């Protein structure tokens, strides 16, 4: 089973387990770096939880996901036409003030992370801000039919070192907010400078 098949098959249960999670403490550092009414791209928006939160806060939001089932659900939930698109297919130029990639790039093949981050950087305006979260660690692994690329501080810094025009604003570790989870997450906030 491919990662995308998992999300298509388990869309309802995935939405139920993630939608109610309080994300405010993660939104704050990201939104604090953005101008009012900023244009945000939600990469791998899943249930649409964060897209909806940003919309309610007055931001202009574009959302993409690669699961047809999640795109349907997120579009219905948010009233925003979520686009069926993979982060591998991004090809926009200096459109977004902020890019939100919460628990999505952890499904990017490690060998292509640099390429995908390059696409995200290109899609951001100068001084744009990128938020990403990865399960904490340094392994590439499969779990329940999904492929994961884990990141720790060392791997994140090595990755940032391969890219131009990126400055780290903040890096912190959190524990999964879902009641049945104890996993650690690495949160990264990077800024594009020119």
Backbone as ProteinMPNN parsed JSONL, in Angstrom:
{"seq_chain_A": "XXXXXXXXXXXXXXXXXXXXXXXXXXXXXXXXXXXXXXXXXXXXXXXXXXXXXXXXXXXXXXXXXXXXXXXXXXXXXXXXXXXXXXXXXXXXXXXXXXXXXXXXXXXXXXXXXXXXXXXXXXXXXXXXXXXXXXXXXXXXXXXXXXXXXXXXXXXXXXXXXXXXXXXXXXXXXXXXXXXXXXXXXXXXXXXXXX", "coords_chain_A": {"N_chain_A": [[0.846, -1.197, 0.0], [0.528, 2.204, -0.828], [1.439, 5.39, 0.616], [-0.478, 7.345, -0.046], [-2.71, 5.815, -0.614], [-3.407, 4.924, 1.889], [-4.416, 7.272, 3.103], [-6.604, 7.838, 1.452], [-8.193, 5.618, 1.962], [-8.567, 5.732, 4.731], [-9.687, 8.203, 5.303], [-11.917, 9.253, 6.73], [-11.574, 8.385, 9.398], [-9.04, 9.46, 9.894], [-9.571, 12.216, 9.687], [-11.355, 12.485, 11.83], [-9.639, 11.94, 13.986], [-7.791, 13.99, 13.93], [-8.971, 16.49, 13.545], [-10.063, 17.898, 15.771], [-7.898, 18.701, 17.288], [-6.156, 21.031, 19.281], [-4.476, 23.61, 17.916], [-3.475, 26.075, 18.354], [-1.149, 26.975, 19.767], [0.837, 26.328, 17.999], [0.143, 27.747, 15.742], [0.56, 30.415, 16.513], [3.452, 31.321, 16.633], [4.045, 31.198, 13.907], [2.057, 32.794, 12.587], [2.65, 35.217, 13.769], [4.786, 36.16, 12.352], [3.781, 36.981, 9.97], [2.285, 39.328, 7.61], [-0.746, 41.314, 8.017], [-3.751, 39.871, 6.748], [-2.385, 38.064, 5.178], [-1.21, 35.906, 2.528], [-1.557, 32.528, 2.524], [-0.251, 29.262, 1.988], [-1.436, 26.093, 2.477], [0.08, 23.19, 2.772], [-0.545, 19.922, 2.01], [-3.057, 19.629, 3.359], [-4.794, 17.906, 4.634], [-7.492, 17.194, 6.715], [-8.394, 19.766, 6.557], [-8.423, 21.33, 8.731], [-6.461, 23.313, 9.602], [-6.475, 25.082, 7.46], [-9.098, 26.047, 7.623], [-8.974, 27.319, 10.13], [-7.106, 29.374, 9.596], [-8.495, 30.768, 7.642], [-10.704, 31.707, 9.127], [-9.338, 33.463, 10.73], [-8.863, 35.521, 9.072], [-7.063, 35.341, 6.963], [-5.868, 34.88, 3.595], [-6.301, 31.915, 2.063], [-4.806, 29.197, 0.392], [-5.104, 25.816, -0.406], [-3.665, 22.554, -0.61], [-3.763, 19.043, -1.263], [-2.881, 15.573, -1.574], [-4.542, 13.463, -1.473], [-7.45, 12.238, -2.771], [-9.83, 11.772, -1.37], [-9.456, 13.233, 1.023], [-9.215, 15.79, -0.047], [-11.816, 16.208, -0.988], [-13.256, 16.185, 1.46], [-11.999, 18.278, 2.892], [-12.523, 20.468, 1.238], [-15.299, 20.606, 1.39], [-15.607, 21.114, 4.119], [-14.231, 23.557, 4.549], [-15.098, 25.369, 2.643], [-13.447, 26.301, 0.777], [-11.944, 25.769, -2.345], [-10.108, 23.111, -2.351], [-7.076, 22.06, -3.782], [-6.227, 19.2, -5.706], [-3.219, 18.074, -5.414], [0.23, 17.269, -5.387], [3.047, 17.869, -3.218], [5.308, 17.543, -4.686], [4.672, 18.547, -7.118], [4.498, 21.287, -7.07], [4.798, 24.527, -8.482], [4.928, 27.313, -8.315], [5.561, 30.889, -8.222], [6.844, 33.14, -6.011], [4.377, 33.818, -4.539], [3.202, 33.401, -2.032], [2.92, 34.596, 1.354], [3.275, 33.073, 3.533], [3.98, 29.633, 4.182], [2.466, 26.737, 5.213], [3.254, 23.703, 6.402], [2.267, 21.366, 7.918], [2.923, 18.401, 9.405], [3.1, 17.158, 6.895], [5.241, 17.133, 5.017], [6.657, 15.117, 6.077], [6.067, 12.882, 4.728], [7.489, 13.054, 2.448], [9.965, 11.777, 0.286], [13.191, 11.284, 1.601], [15.351, 11.725, -0.094], [14.313, 13.57, -1.81], [13.618, 15.791, -0.396], [15.138, 18.173, -0.34], [14.718, 19.147, -2.932], [11.89, 19.564, -2.91], [11.667, 21.447, -0.845], [13.034, 23.502, -2.082], [11.165, 24.162, -4.064], [9.126, 25.148, -2.44], [10.367, 27.369, -1.309], [10.732, 28.932, -3.598], [8.073, 29.422, -4.17], [7.386, 31.164, -2.186], [7.07, 34.61, -1.203], [9.646, 37.208, -1.007], [11.011, 37.369, 2.252], [9.126, 35.622, 3.128], [7.56, 33.086, 5.197], [8.124, 29.825, 6.414], [6.565, 27.095, 7.859], [7.129, 23.934, 9.248], [6.527, 20.542, 10.251], [7.828, 17.572, 11.638], [7.928, 14.101, 12.501], [9.854, 13.315, 15.31], [13.196, 12.334, 14.976], [15.618, 10.313, 13.15], [15.215, 8.537, 11.161], [14.133, 6.665, 8.223], [11.12, 5.277, 7.631], [8.498, 2.762, 7.556], [5.079, 2.679, 8.424], [2.036, 1.246, 9.187], [1.41, 1.118, 6.452], [2.21, 3.588, 5.57], [4.77, 5.807, 4.503], [7.42, 7.288, 6.258], [9.514, 10.108, 6.817], [11.662, 10.967, 9.132], [12.829, 13.682, 11.23], [15.463, 15.271, 12.98], [17.162, 17.759, 15.018], [19.782, 17.912, 13.984], [19.602, 16.726, 11.404], [17.767, 18.495, 10.276], [19.187, 20.891, 10.28], [21.292, 20.238, 8.578], [19.886, 19.925, 6.231], [18.848, 22.51, 5.848], [21.234, 23.786, 5.406], [21.811, 23.041, 2.828], [20.339, 24.649, 1.27], [19.655, 27.844, -0.195], [19.23, 31.206, 1.053], [17.708, 30.902, 3.439], [16.745, 31.391, 6.714], [16.82, 30.383, 10.062], [14.149, 30.858, 12.242], [12.909, 29.825, 14.469], [12.985, 26.809, 16.385], [11.545, 23.969, 17.744], [10.472, 21.411, 20.061], [7.604, 19.397, 20.346], [4.995, 17.499, 21.994], [2.84, 15.044, 20.703], [-0.526, 16.057, 20.345], [-2.786, 14.52, 20.303], [-4.923, 12.398, 22.183], [-4.23, 9.664, 22.41], [-1.549, 9.463, 21.796], [2.04, 9.66, 22.169], [4.111, 10.627, 20.803], [7.009, 12.513, 19.78], [7.46, 15.694, 18.187], [9.257, 17.575, 15.766], [9.35, 20.938, 15.288], [9.645, 23.473, 12.898], [10.541, 26.73, 11.971], [11.19, 28.695, 9.387], [12.673, 31.39, 7.555], [12.52, 33.152, 4.493], [15.036, 34.95, 3.024], [16.403, 37.637, 1.035]], "CA_chain_A": [[0.0, 0.0, 0.0], [1.258, 3.47, -0.848], [0.985, 6.342, 1.623], [-1.679, 8.034, -0.511], [-3.819, 4.867, -0.493], [-3.802, 4.929, 3.302], [-5.259, 8.448, 3.379], [-7.877, 7.69, 0.741], [-8.953, 4.562, 2.62], [-8.84, 6.068, 6.134], [-9.944, 9.651, 5.37], [-12.886, 9.597, 7.771], [-10.963, 8.175, 10.72], [-7.947, 10.434, 10.017], [-10.208, 13.508, 9.96], [-11.903, 12.438, 13.193], [-8.576, 11.937, 15.003], [-6.938, 15.185, 13.865], [-9.677, 17.762, 13.378], [-10.318, 18.609, 17.023], [-6.661, 19.008, 18.016], [-5.933, 22.467, 19.476], [-3.213, 23.935, 17.25], [-3.209, 27.508, 18.556], [0.242, 27.231, 20.184], [1.691, 26.195, 16.808], [-0.2, 28.841, 14.827], [1.025, 31.728, 16.983], [4.773, 31.764, 16.158], [3.974, 31.317, 12.437], [1.246, 33.96, 12.225], [3.319, 36.422, 14.29], [5.763, 36.589, 11.344], [3.085, 37.305, 8.715], [1.521, 40.584, 7.572], [-2.204, 41.163, 8.069], [-4.387, 39.346, 5.534], [-1.34, 37.377, 4.398], [-1.58, 34.807, 1.644], [-0.951, 31.311, 3.084], [-0.448, 27.984, 1.313], [-1.461, 24.945, 3.386], [0.596, 22.062, 1.981], [-0.975, 18.674, 2.633], [-3.989, 20.205, 4.351], [-5.518, 16.857, 5.35], [-8.924, 17.409, 6.972], [-8.728, 21.172, 6.327], [-8.457, 21.969, 10.052], [-5.649, 24.528, 9.677], [-6.995, 25.963, 6.412], [-10.288, 26.684, 8.177], [-8.544, 28.226, 11.206], [-6.486, 30.563, 8.986], [-9.585, 31.494, 6.967], [-11.447, 32.414, 10.175], [-8.475, 34.525, 11.272], [-8.816, 36.599, 8.091], [-6.004, 35.175, 5.964], [-6.251, 34.342, 2.285], [-5.691, 30.59, 2.126], [-4.836, 28.218, -0.692], [-4.777, 24.529, 0.214], [-3.474, 21.414, -1.506], [-3.535, 17.728, -0.668], [-2.734, 14.6, -2.646], [-5.54, 12.418, -1.29], [-8.741, 12.666, -3.338], [-10.851, 11.748, -0.313], [-9.233, 14.356, 1.934], [-9.521, 17.01, -0.804], [-13.278, 16.337, -0.961], [-13.678, 16.526, 2.819], [-11.479, 19.604, 3.26], [-13.249, 21.454, 0.43], [-16.638, 20.69, 1.977], [-15.489, 21.683, 5.457], [-13.686, 24.919, 4.582], [-15.7, 26.257, 1.655], [-12.359, 26.695, -0.128], [-11.692, 24.674, -3.28], [-8.785, 22.525, -2.129], [-6.571, 21.503, -5.032], [-5.603, 17.879, -5.669], [-1.86, 18.327, -5.898], [1.323, 16.791, -4.539], [4.105, 18.873, -3.024], [6.306, 17.34, -5.749], [4.185, 19.232, -8.328], [4.427, 22.743, -6.877], [5.619, 25.269, -9.451], [4.519, 28.718, -8.275], [6.688, 31.808, -8.029], [6.673, 34.315, -5.141], [2.951, 34.102, -4.352], [2.737, 33.252, -0.645], [3.623, 35.217, 2.483], [3.587, 31.988, 4.457], [3.627, 28.27, 3.787], [2.21, 25.905, 6.378], [3.409, 22.289, 6.026], [2.131, 20.673, 9.201], [2.841, 16.936, 9.307], [2.89, 16.712, 5.509], [6.52, 16.828, 4.357], [7.203, 13.887, 6.649], [5.837, 11.823, 3.745], [8.371, 13.302, 1.295], [11.171, 10.94, 0.309], [14.332, 12.068, 2.086], [16.194, 12.095, -1.237], [13.674, 14.656, -2.566], [13.263, 16.89, 0.508], [15.809, 19.405, -0.777], [14.002, 19.585, -4.145], [10.564, 20.063, -2.522], [11.879, 22.703, -0.105], [13.384, 24.495, -3.105], [9.902, 24.585, -4.685], [8.409, 25.957, -1.455], [11.081, 28.649, -1.215], [10.404, 29.659, -4.823], [6.655, 29.824, -4.104], [7.225, 32.21, -1.165], [7.562, 35.964, -1.467], [10.78, 37.558, -0.161], [10.628, 37.445, 3.673], [8.078, 34.641, 3.422], [7.855, 32.224, 6.339], [7.767, 28.422, 6.221], [6.441, 26.252, 9.052], [7.093, 22.5, 8.944], [6.688, 19.656, 11.407], [8.218, 16.193, 11.334], [8.084, 13.243, 13.676], [11.232, 13.503, 15.776], [14.086, 11.19, 14.797], [16.48, 10.442, 11.976], [15.064, 7.356, 10.316], [13.139, 6.541, 7.157], [10.433, 4.062, 8.062], [7.125, 2.5, 7.127], [4.185, 2.331, 9.526], [0.645, 1.126, 8.746], [1.304, 1.396, 5.022], [2.659, 4.95, 5.245], [6.215, 6.049, 4.527], [7.763, 8.464, 7.052], [10.869, 10.649, 6.87], [11.773, 11.666, 10.417], [13.859, 14.725, 11.265], [15.893, 15.817, 14.275], [17.82, 19.059, 14.837], [20.97, 17.748, 13.135], [19.151, 16.497, 10.015], [17.118, 19.725, 9.821], [20.236, 21.887, 10.019], [22.001, 19.781, 7.38], [18.99, 20.213, 5.111], [18.828, 23.965, 5.653], [22.548, 24.135, 4.875], [21.853, 22.753, 1.384], [19.444, 25.586, 0.592], [20.035, 29.25, -0.084], [18.238, 32.216, 1.452], [16.824, 30.466, 4.515], [17.239, 31.669, 8.052], [15.952, 29.762, 11.056], [13.575, 31.78, 13.222], [12.621, 29.078, 15.691], [12.935, 25.35, 16.278], [11.14, 23.483, 19.053], [9.92, 20.061, 20.104], [6.321, 19.274, 21.041], [4.479, 16.137, 22.106], [1.582, 14.904, 19.973], [-1.674, 16.531, 21.122], [-3.888, 13.551, 20.296], [-4.924, 11.733, 23.494], [-3.642, 8.318, 22.408], [-0.186, 9.521, 21.249], [3.102, 10.243, 22.989], [5.234, 10.911, 19.898], [7.58, 13.862, 19.763], [7.491, 16.342, 16.877], [10.176, 18.689, 15.569], [8.691, 22.063, 14.614], [10.643, 24.368, 12.299], [10.054, 27.982, 11.396], [12.289, 29.242, 8.582], [12.298, 32.601, 6.815], [13.227, 33.375, 3.221], [15.606, 36.298, 2.884], [16.973, 37.814, -0.306]], "C_chain_A": [[0.884, 1.251, 0.0], [0.645, 4.409, 0.188], [-0.349, 6.971, 1.219], [-2.913, 7.126, -0.388], [-4.335, 4.818, 0.94], [-4.766, 6.088, 3.57], [-6.594, 8.389, 2.65], [-8.784, 6.69, 1.468], [-9.405, 4.981, 4.027], [-9.18, 7.553, 6.333], [-10.859, 10.027, 6.532], [-12.255, 9.485, 9.162], [-9.809, 9.159, 10.95], [-8.506, 11.822, 10.373], [-10.71, 13.552, 11.407], [-10.797, 12.557, 14.245], [-7.752, 13.228, 15.012], [-7.701, 16.5, 13.926], [-9.814, 18.567, 14.662], [-9.073, 19.019, 17.799], [-6.448, 20.529, 18.087], [-4.537, 22.827, 18.97], [-2.738, 25.364, 17.533], [-1.749, 27.81, 18.921], [1.23, 27.067, 19.024], [1.403, 27.318, 15.811], [0.517, 30.138, 15.218], [2.406, 32.146, 16.471], [4.812, 32.001, 14.644], [3.254, 32.606, 12.046], [1.883, 35.271, 12.692], [4.309, 37.001, 13.279], [5.104, 37.102, 10.064], [2.399, 38.663, 8.772], [0.024, 40.289, 7.707], [-2.724, 40.683, 6.724], [-3.39, 38.651, 4.597], [-1.938, 36.246, 3.565], [-0.808, 33.563, 2.104], [-1.26, 30.118, 2.189], [-0.374, 26.892, 2.369], [-1.12, 23.717, 2.547], [0.249, 20.748, 2.684], [-1.967, 18.988, 3.735], [-4.813, 19.166, 5.098], [-6.996, 17.166, 5.486], [-9.361, 18.84, 6.662], [-8.773, 21.972, 7.626], [-7.714, 23.302, 10.073], [-6.089, 25.555, 8.632], [-8.181, 26.756, 6.955], [-9.912, 27.696, 9.268], [-7.949, 29.507, 10.628], [-7.539, 31.421, 8.282], [-10.361, 32.321, 7.995], [-10.652, 33.575, 10.768], [-8.251, 35.652, 10.253], [-7.699, 36.503, 7.057], [-6.588, 34.637, 4.663], [-5.536, 33.001, 2.144], [-5.896, 29.803, 0.841], [-4.421, 26.904, -0.052], [-4.631, 23.453, -0.85], [-3.359, 20.142, -0.663], [-3.518, 16.726, -1.816], [-3.704, 13.423, -2.504], [-6.882, 12.935, -1.799], [-9.816, 12.749, -2.263], [-10.694, 12.926, 0.639], [-9.517, 15.691, 1.241], [-11.031, 17.264, -0.777], [-13.752, 16.826, 0.406], [-13.253, 17.939, 3.202], [-12.2, 20.712, 2.492], [-14.638, 21.693, 1.034], [-16.588, 21.436, 3.322], [-15.147, 23.17, 5.443], [-14.398, 25.897, 3.661], [-14.652, 26.812, 0.699], [-12.114, 25.513, -1.055], [-10.252, 24.192, -3.108], [-8.341, 21.859, -3.426], [-5.93, 20.132, -4.809], [-4.208, 18.018, -6.277], [-0.849, 17.802, -4.885], [2.337, 17.914, -4.337], [5.223, 18.711, -4.05], [5.947, 18.158, -7.005], [4.109, 20.747, -8.199], [5.313, 23.467, -7.882], [5.223, 26.743, -9.491], [5.711, 29.602, -7.91], [6.276, 33.034, -7.203], [5.218, 34.76, -4.967], [2.573, 34.211, -2.876], [3.604, 33.996, 0.369], [4.062, 34.139, 3.466], [3.184, 30.654, 3.879], [3.58, 27.421, 5.053], [2.261, 24.449, 5.927], [3.427, 21.465, 7.313], [1.949, 19.176, 8.967], [2.558, 16.452, 7.888], [4.209, 16.326, 4.84], [7.188, 15.602, 4.962], [6.92, 12.686, 5.751], [6.658, 12.037, 2.471], [9.57, 12.367, 1.407], [12.349, 11.812, 0.724], [15.189, 12.573, 0.922], [15.605, 13.258, -2.046], [13.298, 15.851, -1.688], [13.871, 18.213, 0.054], [15.082, 20.006, -1.992], [12.653, 20.223, -3.783], [10.699, 21.378, -1.753], [12.266, 23.829, -1.061], [12.135, 25.047, -3.782], [9.11, 25.492, -3.736], [9.045, 27.339, -1.328], [10.743, 29.526, -2.422], [8.97, 30.197, -4.771], [6.42, 30.948, -3.093], [7.743, 33.556, -1.658], [8.833, 36.186, -0.657], [10.265, 37.826, 1.259], [9.455, 36.528, 4.03], [8.535, 33.702, 4.528], [7.305, 30.817, 6.082], [7.716, 27.718, 7.569], [6.358, 24.807, 8.592], [7.138, 21.718, 10.247], [6.931, 18.228, 10.928], [8.196, 15.386, 12.626], [9.571, 13.262, 14.024], [12.05, 12.215, 15.627], [14.948, 11.378, 13.566], [16.323, 9.27, 11.011], [14.059, 7.551, 9.192], [12.431, 5.238, 7.465], [9.036, 3.965, 7.474], [6.309, 2.145, 8.358], [2.758, 2.346, 8.997], [0.472, 1.539, 7.285], [1.732, 2.787, 4.619], [4.176, 5.047, 5.383], [6.472, 7.339, 5.326], [9.238, 8.82, 6.917], [10.936, 11.471, 8.148], [12.911, 12.681, 10.368], [14.185, 15.076, 12.712], [16.644, 17.117, 13.983], [18.994, 18.977, 13.855], [20.59, 17.589, 11.66], [18.51, 17.776, 9.44], [18.162, 20.773, 9.454], [21.025, 21.53, 8.768], [21.188, 20.104, 6.131], [18.981, 21.704, 4.803], [20.145, 24.438, 5.042], [22.686, 23.889, 3.377], [21.028, 23.752, 0.579], [19.918, 27.013, 0.784], [18.882, 30.072, 0.468], [17.26, 31.756, 2.531], [17.47, 30.703, 5.866], [16.274, 31.005, 9.031], [15.458, 30.816, 12.037], [13.414, 31.055, 14.552], [12.602, 27.593, 15.38], [12.566, 24.827, 17.66], [10.493, 22.109, 18.939], [8.602, 20.096, 20.881], [5.961, 17.798, 21.137], [3.123, 16.126, 21.416], [0.398, 15.248, 20.876], [-2.851, 15.554, 21.133], [-3.791, 12.696, 21.558], [-4.216, 10.378, 23.526], [-2.188, 8.296, 21.93], [0.792, 10.143, 22.234], [4.291, 10.657, 22.124], [5.711, 12.35, 20.013], [7.61, 14.365, 18.331], [8.545, 17.44, 16.882], [9.444, 19.738, 14.74], [9.762, 23.033, 14.137], [9.968, 25.596, 11.707], [11.244, 28.643, 10.705], [11.789, 30.437, 7.78], [13.154, 32.722, 5.558], [13.755, 34.81, 3.206], [16.259, 36.406, 1.513], [18.171, 38.745, -0.265]], "O_chain_A": [[1.863, 1.332, 0.741], [-0.509, 4.249, 0.586], [-1.247, 7.113, 2.05], [-4.013, 7.595, -0.099], [-5.536, 4.687, 1.179], [-5.811, 5.899, 4.194], [-7.608, 8.844, 3.179], [-9.992, 6.898, 1.571], [-10.501, 4.623, 4.459], [-8.979, 8.092, 7.421], [-10.606, 11.006, 7.235], [-12.39, 10.385, 9.991], [-9.618, 9.639, 12.067], [-7.977, 12.508, 11.247], [-10.509, 14.54, 12.114], [-10.991, 13.198, 15.278], [-7.086, 13.525, 16.004], [-7.137, 17.521, 14.319], [-9.693, 19.791, 14.641], [-9.186, 19.626, 18.864], [-6.549, 21.224, 17.075], [-3.535, 22.392, 19.538], [-1.714, 25.799, 17.006], [-1.18, 28.79, 18.44], [2.335, 27.608, 19.068], [2.307, 27.787, 15.119], [1.017, 30.864, 14.359], [2.529, 33.239, 15.917], [5.518, 32.887, 14.162], [3.776, 33.409, 11.272], [1.676, 36.316, 12.076], [4.636, 38.187, 13.336], [5.789, 37.602, 9.173], [1.979, 39.108, 9.84], [-0.412, 39.152, 7.531], [-2.189, 41.053, 5.679], [-3.553, 38.663, 3.377], [-3.009, 35.717, 3.861], [0.422, 33.538, 2.08], [-2.377, 29.971, 1.693], [0.627, 26.772, 3.076], [-1.917, 23.264, 1.725], [0.69, 20.495, 3.805], [-1.748, 18.655, 4.9], [-5.465, 19.495, 6.089], [-7.682, 17.377, 4.486], [-10.555, 19.107, 6.519], [-9.121, 23.153, 7.621], [-8.266, 24.311, 10.511], [-6.074, 26.757, 8.894], [-8.266, 27.971, 6.775], [-10.466, 28.794, 9.32], [-8.247, 30.602, 11.106], [-7.478, 32.65, 8.323], [-10.644, 33.497, 7.762], [-11.228, 34.55, 11.25], [-7.54, 36.616, 10.534], [-7.418, 37.473, 6.354], [-7.655, 34.024, 4.643], [-4.307, 32.952, 2.11], [-6.992, 29.748, 0.284], [-3.492, 26.872, 0.755], [-5.354, 23.431, -1.846], [-2.919, 20.171, 0.486], [-4.062, 16.984, -2.89], [-3.688, 12.499, -3.317], [-7.388, 13.948, -1.317], [-10.617, 13.683, -2.246], [-11.683, 13.551, 1.022], [-10.008, 16.624, 1.877], [-11.472, 18.394, -0.568], [-14.546, 17.762, 0.5], [-14.038, 18.703, 3.763], [-12.457, 21.781, 3.046], [-15.085, 22.832, 1.167], [-17.436, 22.281, 3.607], [-15.697, 23.949, 6.221], [-14.32, 27.109, 3.859], [-14.948, 27.699, -0.101], [-12.079, 24.37, -0.599], [-9.311, 24.78, -3.642], [-9.125, 21.178, -4.086], [-5.187, 19.931, -3.849], [-4.049, 18.073, -7.496], [-1.062, 17.886, -3.676], [2.47, 18.8, -5.182], [6.004, 19.638, -4.263], [6.806, 18.427, -7.844], [3.692, 21.421, -9.14], [6.454, 23.063, -8.108], [5.184, 27.353, -10.559], [6.716, 29.14, -7.371], [5.468, 33.852, -7.643], [4.873, 35.916, -5.211], [1.721, 35.021, -2.511], [4.83, 34.027, 0.269], [5.083, 34.272, 4.142], [2.18, 30.544, 3.175], [4.52, 27.394, 5.846], [1.409, 24.007, 5.157], [4.463, 20.944, 7.729], [0.946, 18.743, 8.402], [1.86, 15.457, 7.695], [4.282, 15.298, 4.167], [8.175, 15.101, 4.423], [7.459, 11.601, 5.972], [6.526, 11.27, 1.518], [10.126, 12.186, 2.491], [12.489, 12.941, 0.256], [15.687, 13.699, 0.946], [16.298, 13.862, -2.866], [12.722, 16.821, -2.182], [13.203, 19.247, 0.062], [14.863, 21.215, -2.063], [12.314, 21.293, -4.289], [9.934, 22.315, -1.983], [11.869, 24.978, -0.866], [12.044, 26.246, -4.045], [8.503, 26.474, -4.164], [8.348, 28.351, -1.251], [10.499, 30.723, -2.276], [8.691, 31.289, -5.265], [5.383, 31.61, -3.13], [8.709, 33.635, -2.417], [9.092, 35.44, 0.288], [9.211, 38.436, 1.439], [8.868, 36.65, 5.104], [9.731, 33.538, 4.77], [6.185, 30.645, 5.603], [8.685, 27.735, 8.329], [5.615, 24.484, 7.665], [7.717, 22.175, 11.232], [6.332, 17.754, 9.963], [8.418, 15.925, 13.71], [10.429, 13.229, 13.143], [11.645, 11.15, 16.093], [15.006, 12.47, 13.001], [17.177, 9.035, 10.156], [13.247, 8.476, 9.211], [13.077, 4.194, 7.553], [8.474, 4.939, 6.972], [6.771, 1.408, 9.23], [2.316, 3.341, 8.423], [-0.489, 2.222, 6.93], [1.633, 3.144, 3.445], [4.775, 4.44, 6.271], [5.818, 8.356, 5.095], [10.101, 7.943, 6.904], [10.339, 12.544, 8.237], [13.837, 12.554, 9.568], [13.296, 15.165, 13.559], [16.749, 17.527, 12.827], [19.174, 19.854, 13.01], [21.174, 18.226, 10.783], [18.692, 18.094, 8.265], [18.035, 21.459, 8.44], [21.387, 22.409, 7.985], [21.737, 20.505, 5.105], [19.093, 22.112, 3.647], [20.164, 25.382, 4.251], [23.567, 24.455, 2.728], [21.019, 23.706, -0.651], [20.514, 27.347, 1.808], [17.717, 29.688, 0.366], [16.104, 32.178, 2.536], [18.593, 30.271, 6.124], [15.058, 31.059, 8.849], [16.25, 31.575, 12.596], [13.735, 31.589, 15.613], [12.257, 27.171, 14.276], [13.2, 25.196, 18.649], [10.033, 21.703, 17.872], [8.498, 20.734, 21.929], [6.543, 16.956, 20.454], [2.351, 17.078, 21.528], [0.322, 14.796, 22.018], [-3.806, 15.741, 21.888], [-2.693, 12.311, 21.959], [-3.664, 9.991, 24.556], [-1.644, 7.22, 21.682], [0.44, 11.022, 23.02], [5.353, 10.997, 22.645], [4.941, 13.267, 20.298], [7.762, 13.591, 17.385], [8.711, 18.149, 17.874], [8.98, 19.462, 13.634], [10.677, 23.375, 14.887], [8.948, 25.494, 11.027], [12.185, 29.093, 11.36], [10.626, 30.487, 7.378], [14.35, 32.432, 5.568], [12.991, 35.763, 3.361], [16.622, 35.399, 0.904], [18.781, 39.012, -1.3]]}, "name": "protein", "num_of_chains": 1, "seq": "XXXXXXXXXXXXXXXXXXXXXXXXXXXXXXXXXXXXXXXXXXXXXXXXXXXXXXXXXXXXXXXXXXXXXXXXXXXXXXXXXXXXXXXXXXXXXXXXXXXXXXXXXXXXXXXXXXXXXXXXXXXXXXXXXXXXXXXXXXXXXXXXXXXXXXXXXXXXXXXXXXXXXXXXXXXXXXXXXXXXXXXXXXXXXXXXXX"}
